Amino acid sequence: MIFKVYYQETKERNPKREETRSLYIEAQTLVDARARVEKNTPYNIELITELTGNHLAYEQENADFTLVDF
């Protein structure tokens, strides 16, 4: 499954909507996706959503769609 992870680059500052970034990761479950991101980055994770069907197709059309591999 492919998940979209919304995050802030640091846990040090207060989160600001304008600074929210996203990445795409392939994992077996949402819990696995969260664990891999937390283990390999200092990011403050805001939200993780599973991408399927039309949502996945839409995201894949975006120029920024690249799966992160840790």
Order of alpha helices (4+ residues) and beta strands (2+ residues): beta-beta-alpha-beta-alpha-beta
